[in-house]
């Protein structure tokens, strides 16, 4: 492919520039973390997300991006888009991050305020520092380093989502309605993470997810447990029986008709490391069978996210007439999430005892994802990671979580190469209290992304 060229900076020069940009990266991450951009107006005002979106838009304009726009997505949130033209004939790379964050949960459990970036023990603490406001800062730092060293060798599109954590699918629907907007040769999703601090990692698979609300009813109303208990069917007990049927004796997920014996062939996860990362209490066994990697990356996993029942405080001696639960099922690559949803619903209905009335409602769903790790973009990223991490080879891992946008992009742009990198390594404790980011990882991954863009442009031109 004929294309105009830009001067290719060497590794050492780029590394020095990225290092010099770190104070700016910290200052901007401090500003961005300060926005309480939880995309749920029941928890924080919509103005917090709007302010964060405007911050992102201003940052893109400041870097010379064109066509910067706040996209009003169908779920009522805003995603931010911008385009930065590169040399004529160069490939187009789409860089993704999201500015919305998980709620802080128990703010009293944070050792520093969740929306104030705070340095402690060599890490920067704050909600969204790693997931995924830090991902946006990583993109900006990589681009700035290239601009200071001869220019950016590719066309760049940036999309910063505003509702990823809510799973409401606004950006997916918007992209489907405007398929030309995010078209790219390669897509870098900055919302994953290294397997371990200091170990360069690309994520090749994501489990999909189905979310189901379950309601069990047995009586016209609650009854006195002394007068009716022992014969009156207890809805809460029926729900517990149904939920318990979703696990084998060893804790493995058992949904009738859903395979749960797949194996993971890539990077392995030592049990002692997993116990430490997961903060498993001494003497408590892990659940499931197979390797840890099998269990968290290659097999389905059910989780009961919540139960509607009387709290202990204030409970009365009553047989419960109704009970409900919210159930999540993580779906491994190779399994259709819609089919898994049907199997989960059928399993719960078949395993609800005593003829209790059960109703199930799907409230969320996302397909699993598998990347092509043999693609040229992966080879370019592997070389870039090797340089950024002092000769360490890039590892390939899975991720148990879901990023539904990946499947939408893969469907819209089947020829595009999709890579997942990011700052959410285990110590980051994303979605938990005291989320943090390693500034060293931010620096190294910013450098790796800059080196990747140089290498990818050169490979494409060859």
C-alpha positions as CSV (number, residue, x, y, z in Angstrom):
1,X,0.0,0.0,0.0
2,X,1.4,3.4,-1.0
3,X,1.4,5.9,1.9
4,X,3.2,9.0,2.9
5,X,5.6,8.4,5.7
6,X,6.4,10.1,9.0
7,X,9.8,9.9,10.7
8,X,9.9,6.7,12.8
9,X,11.2,7.5,16.3
10,X,13.4,5.0,18.0
11,X,12.4,3.1,21.1
12,X,14.7,5.1,23.5
13,X,13.4,8.5,22.3
14,X,9.8,7.5,22.6
15,X,10.4,6.1,26.1
16,X,12.0,9.3,27.2
17,X,9.1,11.3,25.8
18,X,6.5,9.1,27.5
19,X,8.3,9.4,30.8
20,X,8.3,13.2,30.5
21,X,4.6,13.1,29.9
22,X,3.8,11.3,33.1
23,X,3.2,14.4,35.3
24,X,0.6,15.6,32.7
25,X,-0.9,12.2,32.7
26,X,-1.3,12.2,36.4
27,X,-2.8,15.8,36.4
28,X,-5.3,14.9,33.8
29,X,-6.3,11.6,35.4
30,X,-6.8,13.6,38.6
31,X,-9.2,15.9,36.8
32,X,-11.1,13.0,35.2
33,X,-11.4,10.9,38.3
34,X,-13.0,13.8,40.1
35,X,-16.1,13.5,37.9
36,X,-18.6,11.1,39.6
37,X,-19.5,9.7,36.3
38,X,-21.7,6.8,37.3
39,X,-24.2,6.4,34.4
40,X,-27.1,5.8,36.8
41,X,-29.1,9.0,37.6
42,X,-30.5,7.2,40.7
43,X,-27.0,7.3,42.2
44,X,-25.4,10.4,40.8
45,X,-26.7,13.4,38.8
46,X,-26.5,13.1,35.0
47,X,-24.5,16.3,35.1
48,X,-21.4,14.4,36.3
49,X,-21.4,12.2,33.2
50,X,-22.0,15.2,31.0
51,X,-19.1,17.1,32.6
52,X,-16.8,14.1,32.0
53,X,-17.9,13.8,28.4
54,X,-17.2,17.4,27.8
55,X,-13.8,17.0,29.4
56,X,-13.0,14.2,27.0
57,X,-14.3,16.2,24.0
58,X,-12.1,19.2,25.0
59,X,-9.1,16.9,25.4
60,X,-9.5,15.5,21.9
61,X,-10.0,19.0,20.4
62,X,-6.8,20.1,22.2
63,X,-4.9,17.3,20.3
64,X,-6.2,18.4,17.0
65,X,-9.0,15.9,16.5
66,X,-11.6,16.7,13.9
67,X,-15.3,16.0,13.9
68,X,-15.3,15.8,17.7
69,X,-18.9,15.0,18.8
70,X,-20.9,14.0,21.8
71,X,-23.0,11.1,20.5
72,X,-26.5,10.9,22.1
73,X,-26.8,7.1,22.3
74,X,-30.2,5.3,22.6
75,X,-29.8,4.6,26.3
76,X,-29.8,8.3,27.1
77,X,-26.0,8.6,27.7
78,X,-23.3,10.3,25.6
79,X,-20.2,8.8,24.0
80,X,-17.4,11.0,22.7
81,X,-16.0,10.6,19.2
82,X,-13.1,12.2,17.4
83,X,-11.0,11.7,14.2
84,X,-7.3,12.6,13.8
85,X,-6.1,12.2,10.2
86,X,-2.8,10.7,9.5
87,X,-0.6,10.3,6.4
88,X,-2.3,9.7,3.1
89,X,-2.8,6.0,2.5
90,X,-2.2,5.0,6.1
91,X,-4.4,2.5,8.0
92,X,-7.0,3.6,10.4
93,X,-6.8,2.6,14.1
94,X,-9.8,3.0,16.5
95,X,-8.8,3.5,20.1
96,X,-11.5,2.7,22.7
97,X,-12.0,3.6,26.4
98,X,-15.0,4.5,28.6
99,X,-15.3,7.4,31.0
100,X,-18.3,6.1,33.0
101,X,-17.4,4.2,36.2
102,X,-18.8,1.8,38.7
103,X,-20.4,3.3,41.8
104,X,-17.9,3.6,44.7
105,X,-19.9,1.1,46.9
106,X,-19.1,1.6,50.6
107,X,-17.3,5.0,50.6
108,X,-16.4,4.4,54.3
109,X,-14.3,1.4,53.2
110,X,-12.1,3.6,50.9
111,X,-8.8,4.6,52.5
112,X,-9.0,7.8,50.5
113,X,-11.9,9.6,48.8
114,X,-13.0,7.6,45.8
115,X,-13.2,10.6,43.5
116,X,-9.9,12.1,44.5
117,X,-6.8,10.6,42.8
118,X,-4.5,9.8,45.8
119,X,-1.0,8.4,45.7
120,X,-0.3,5.7,48.2
121,X,2.4,2.9,48.3
122,X,3.4,3.7,44.7
123,X,-0.1,3.5,43.2
124,X,-2.8,6.0,42.3
125,X,-6.1,5.4,44.0
126,X,-9.5,6.5,42.7
127,X,-12.6,5.2,41.1
128,X,-12.0,4.8,37.4
129,X,-8.2,5.2,37.7
130,X,-7.7,1.8,36.0
131,X,-11.2,1.1,34.6
132,X,-11.2,2.9,32.4
133,X,-10.4,6.6,32.7
134,X,-6.7,5.6,32.9
135,X,-7.3,3.8,29.5
136,X,-8.2,7.1,27.9
137,X,-5.1,8.8,29.4
138,X,-3.0,5.9,28.0
139,X,-4.3,6.6,24.5
140,X,-3.7,10.4,24.8
141,X,-0.2,9.9,26.2
142,X,0.8,7.5,23.4
143,X,-0.5,10.0,20.7
144,X,1.3,12.9,22.3
145,X,4.6,11.0,22.4
146,X,4.3,10.3,18.7
147,X,3.3,13.9,17.9
148,X,6.5,15.1,19.6
149,X,8.6,12.6,17.6
150,X,7.7,13.1,14.0
151,X,4.0,12.6,13.9
152,X,1.3,9.9,14.2
153,X,1.8,7.4,11.4
154,X,-1.9,6.2,11.2
155,X,-5.3,7.7,11.0
156,X,-6.8,7.6,14.5
157,X,-10.4,7.4,15.7
158,X,-11.2,7.6,19.4
159,X,-14.4,6.5,20.9
160,X,-15.0,7.0,24.6
161,X,-18.1,5.3,25.8
162,X,-20.5,6.7,28.5
163,X,-22.4,3.7,29.7
164,X,-20.1,0.6,29.5
165,X,-20.5,-0.2,33.2
166,X,-24.3,-0.1,33.0
167,X,-24.4,-2.6,30.2
168,X,-27.3,-0.8,28.6
169,X,-25.9,-1.2,25.0
170,X,-26.3,2.4,24.0
171,X,-23.0,2.6,22.0
172,X,-23.6,-0.8,20.4
173,X,-27.0,0.4,19.1
174,X,-25.6,3.7,17.9
175,X,-22.7,2.0,16.0
176,X,-25.2,-0.4,14.3
177,X,-27.2,2.6,13.2
178,X,-24.1,4.5,12.0
179,X,-21.8,1.7,10.8
180,X,-19.4,3.9,8.9
181,X,-18.5,5.9,12.1
182,X,-16.2,3.4,13.8
183,X,-14.9,1.6,10.8
184,X,-11.2,0.9,11.2
185,X,-8.5,-1.5,10.1
186,X,-7.5,-2.3,13.7
187,X,-9.3,-1.6,17.0
188,X,-7.5,-1.3,20.3
189,X,-9.8,-1.8,23.2
190,X,-8.1,-0.1,26.2
191,X,-10.4,-1.8,28.8
192,X,-8.5,-5.0,29.7
193,X,-5.3,-5.5,31.6
194,X,-2.1,-7.3,32.2
195,X,-2.3,-10.7,33.8
196,X,0.1,-9.4,36.5
197,X,1.9,-6.1,37.0
198,X,4.9,-6.0,34.8
199,X,3.8,-8.9,32.6
200,X,2.7,-7.6,29.1
201,X,-0.6,-9.3,28.2
202,X,-3.1,-9.1,25.4
203,X,-6.6,-10.5,26.2
204,X,-7.8,-12.8,23.5
205,X,-11.2,-14.0,24.8
206,X,-14.1,-12.5,26.8
207,X,-16.9,-14.4,28.3
208,X,-20.3,-13.3,27.4
209,X,-23.1,-12.7,29.9
210,X,-26.8,-13.2,30.5
211,X,-28.6,-11.5,33.3
212,X,-31.9,-12.9,34.5
213,X,-34.4,-11.7,37.1
214,X,-36.3,-14.6,38.8
215,X,-39.5,-14.4,40.7
216,X,-41.0,-17.3,42.8
217,X,-44.6,-17.1,44.2
218,X,-46.4,-19.7,46.3
219,X,-49.1,-18.0,48.4
220,X,-51.5,-15.2,48.2
221,X,-49.7,-13.5,51.1
222,X,-47.3,-14.2,53.9
223,X,-48.5,-16.5,56.7
224,X,-47.8,-17.0,60.4
225,X,-45.0,-19.6,60.5
226,X,-46.4,-21.1,63.7
227,X,-49.9,-21.5,62.4
228,X,-49.1,-22.6,58.8
229,X,-45.4,-23.5,58.7
230,X,-44.6,-27.1,57.8
231,X,-47.4,-27.4,55.2
232,X,-47.5,-24.0,53.5
233,X,-44.9,-23.8,50.7
234,X,-42.2,-21.2,51.4
235,X,-41.4,-19.2,48.3
236,X,-37.9,-18.2,49.7
237,X,-37.1,-21.9,50.4
238,X,-38.3,-22.8,46.9
239,X,-36.1,-20.1,45.4
240,X,-33.1,-21.3,47.4
241,X,-33.6,-24.9,46.1
242,X,-33.8,-23.6,42.5
243,X,-30.7,-21.6,42.8
244,X,-28.8,-24.4,44.5
245,X,-29.5,-26.6,41.5
246,X,-27.2,-24.4,39.4
247,X,-24.1,-25.8,41.2
248,X,-22.7,-29.3,41.5
249,X,-21.3,-30.5,44.8
250,X,-17.9,-29.0,44.0
251,X,-19.4,-25.6,43.1
252,X,-19.1,-26.1,39.3
253,X,-21.9,-24.4,37.3
254,X,-24.5,-26.9,36.2
255,X,-27.1,-25.7,33.7
256,X,-28.8,-28.6,32.0
257,X,-27.7,-28.7,28.3
258,X,-24.8,-26.2,28.8
259,X,-21.3,-27.7,28.4
260,X,-18.9,-27.0,31.3
261,X,-15.8,-29.0,30.5
262,X,-13.9,-26.8,28.1
263,X,-10.1,-26.3,28.6
264,X,-7.9,-23.2,28.4
265,X,-4.7,-23.7,26.4
266,X,-2.9,-20.4,26.9
267,X,-1.4,-18.7,30.0
268,X,-2.1,-20.5,33.2
269,X,-3.1,-19.1,36.6
270,X,-1.5,-20.7,39.6
271,X,-3.9,-21.5,42.4
272,X,-1.9,-19.8,45.1
273,X,-1.8,-16.6,43.0
274,X,-5.5,-16.8,42.4
275,X,-6.3,-17.2,46.1
276,X,-4.2,-14.2,46.8
277,X,-5.7,-12.1,44.1
278,X,-9.3,-13.1,45.0
279,X,-8.6,-12.6,48.8
280,X,-9.9,-16.1,49.6
281,X,-10.0,-16.6,53.3
282,X,-7.7,-19.2,54.9
283,X,-9.3,-22.7,54.9
284,X,-12.0,-21.8,52.4
285,X,-11.9,-24.0,49.3
286,X,-12.1,-22.8,45.7
287,X,-15.1,-24.0,43.7
288,X,-15.2,-25.9,40.4
289,X,-12.9,-28.3,38.7
290,X,-10.1,-28.1,36.1
291,X,-7.4,-25.5,36.1
292,X,-8.1,-22.0,37.4
293,X,-7.8,-20.7,33.8
294,X,-10.4,-23.3,32.7
295,X,-12.8,-22.1,35.3
296,X,-12.6,-18.4,34.8
297,X,-11.9,-18.1,31.1
298,X,-13.2,-21.2,29.3
299,X,-16.3,-22.4,31.2
300,X,-19.7,-20.9,32.2
301,X,-20.0,-19.4,35.7
302,X,-23.3,-18.6,37.5
303,X,-23.5,-16.0,40.2
304,X,-26.5,-15.0,42.3
305,X,-26.1,-11.2,42.4
306,X,-28.9,-10.5,44.8
307,X,-32.0,-11.9,46.5
308,X,-35.2,-10.1,47.4
309,X,-36.3,-11.3,50.8
310,X,-36.8,-9.9,54.2
311,X,-33.6,-8.7,55.9
312,X,-32.7,-10.2,59.2
313,X,-33.3,-7.0,61.1
314,X,-37.1,-6.5,61.3
315,X,-37.9,-10.0,60.0
316,X,-41.2,-11.5,61.3
317,X,-42.1,-15.2,61.9
318,X,-43.7,-15.6,58.5
319,X,-43.8,-18.1,55.7
320,X,-42.8,-16.1,52.6
321,X,-45.3,-15.8,49.8
322,X,-42.8,-14.4,47.3
323,X,-39.1,-14.2,46.7
324,X,-36.9,-13.0,43.9
325,X,-33.3,-13.1,42.7
326,X,-31.0,-11.6,40.1
327,X,-28.8,-14.2,38.4
328,X,-25.8,-13.7,36.2
329,X,-24.4,-16.4,33.9
330,X,-21.0,-15.8,32.3
331,X,-20.9,-17.6,28.9
332,X,-17.6,-18.8,27.4
333,X,-16.5,-18.3,23.8
334,X,-18.1,-20.8,21.5
335,X,-21.4,-20.6,23.3
336,X,-24.3,-18.5,22.0
337,X,-25.5,-16.2,24.8
338,X,-29.1,-16.4,23.6
339,X,-29.0,-20.1,23.7
340,X,-27.4,-20.0,27.2
341,X,-30.2,-17.7,28.3
342,X,-32.9,-20.2,27.2
343,X,-31.1,-23.1,28.9
344,X,-30.8,-21.1,32.1
345,X,-34.5,-20.2,32.1
346,X,-35.5,-23.8,31.4
347,X,-33.2,-25.2,34.1
348,X,-34.6,-22.9,36.8
349,X,-38.2,-23.7,35.8
350,X,-37.5,-27.4,35.8
351,X,-35.8,-27.3,39.3
352,X,-38.2,-25.1,41.2
353,X,-39.9,-27.4,43.7
354,X,-43.4,-28.0,44.9
355,X,-45.1,-26.6,41.8
356,X,-44.2,-23.1,42.9
357,X,-44.9,-20.4,40.3
358,X,-41.7,-19.1,38.7
359,X,-41.3,-16.3,36.3
360,X,-38.0,-15.4,34.6
361,X,-37.1,-12.2,32.8
362,X,-34.0,-11.5,30.8
363,X,-32.6,-8.1,31.7
364,X,-29.2,-8.1,30.0
365,X,-27.2,-10.1,27.5
366,X,-23.8,-10.0,25.8
367,X,-22.1,-12.4,23.5
368,X,-18.7,-13.9,24.2
369,X,-15.7,-12.8,22.1
370,X,-12.6,-14.5,20.7
371,X,-9.8,-12.5,18.8
372,X,-7.6,-13.8,16.1
373,X,-4.2,-13.8,17.7
374,X,-2.4,-14.8,14.5
375,X,-3.2,-11.4,12.9
376,X,-0.5,-8.9,11.8
377,X,-1.8,-6.4,14.4
378,X,-1.1,-9.0,17.2
379,X,2.4,-9.5,15.8
380,X,3.0,-5.7,15.9
381,X,1.6,-5.5,19.4
382,X,3.9,-8.4,20.6
383,X,6.9,-6.5,19.2
384,X,5.8,-3.3,20.9
385,X,5.2,-5.0,24.2
386,X,8.6,-6.7,24.1
387,X,10.3,-3.3,23.6
388,X,8.2,-1.5,26.3
389,X,8.7,-4.3,28.8
390,X,12.5,-4.8,28.5
391,X,12.4,-8.0,26.4
392,X,9.5,-9.8,28.1
393,X,7.3,-11.7,25.6
394,X,3.6,-10.7,25.4
395,X,1.3,-13.3,27.0
396,X,-2.2,-14.2,25.8
397,X,-4.9,-14.5,28.4
398,X,-8.6,-14.6,28.7
399,X,-10.9,-12.4,30.7
400,X,-13.9,-13.6,32.6
401,X,-15.8,-10.4,32.1
402,X,-17.7,-9.0,29.1
403,X,-17.3,-6.1,26.8
404,X,-20.4,-6.4,24.5
405,X,-19.1,-3.7,22.1
406,X,-16.4,-6.1,21.0
407,X,-18.9,-8.4,19.3
408,X,-20.8,-5.5,17.8
409,X,-17.5,-4.2,16.3
410,X,-16.5,-7.7,15.1
411,X,-19.9,-8.0,13.4
412,X,-19.8,-4.6,11.8
413,X,-16.2,-4.8,10.7
414,X,-15.3,-8.5,10.2
415,X,-12.0,-7.6,8.5
416,X,-10.8,-5.5,11.4
417,X,-8.3,-6.8,13.9
418,X,-9.3,-6.3,17.5
419,X,-6.8,-6.1,20.4
420,X,-7.5,-5.8,24.1
421,X,-5.0,-4.2,26.4
422,X,-5.3,-2.0,29.4
423,X,-4.6,-1.1,33.1
424,X,-6.9,-3.5,35.0
425,X,-4.4,-6.0,36.4
426,X,-5.3,-7.8,39.6
427,X,-3.9,-5.3,42.0
428,X,-6.1,-2.6,40.5
429,X,-9.2,-4.1,42.2
430,X,-11.5,-2.7,39.6
431,X,-15.2,-2.6,40.6
432,X,-14.2,-2.9,44.3
433,X,-13.4,-0.3,46.9
434,X,-9.9,1.2,46.7
435,X,-9.5,0.8,43.0
436,X,-6.1,1.9,41.8
437,X,-3.7,2.1,38.9
438,X,0.0,1.4,38.7
439,X,1.7,4.5,37.3
440,X,4.5,2.3,36.0
441,X,1.9,0.3,34.0
442,X,0.4,3.5,32.7
443,X,3.8,4.6,31.5
444,X,4.8,1.2,29.9
445,X,1.5,0.6,28.2
446,X,1.4,4.2,26.8
447,X,4.9,3.5,25.4
448,X,3.7,0.1,24.1
449,X,0.8,1.6,22.3
450,X,2.9,4.3,20.7
451,X,5.4,1.7,19.5
452,X,2.5,-0.5,18.3
453,X,1.2,2.3,16.1
454,X,4.6,2.8,14.6
455,X,5.2,-0.9,14.0
456,X,1.7,-1.4,12.6
457,X,1.9,1.4,10.2
458,X,5.3,0.1,8.9
459,X,3.9,-3.4,8.6
460,X,0.8,-2.2,6.7
461,X,3.0,-0.1,4.3
462,X,5.3,-3.1,3.5
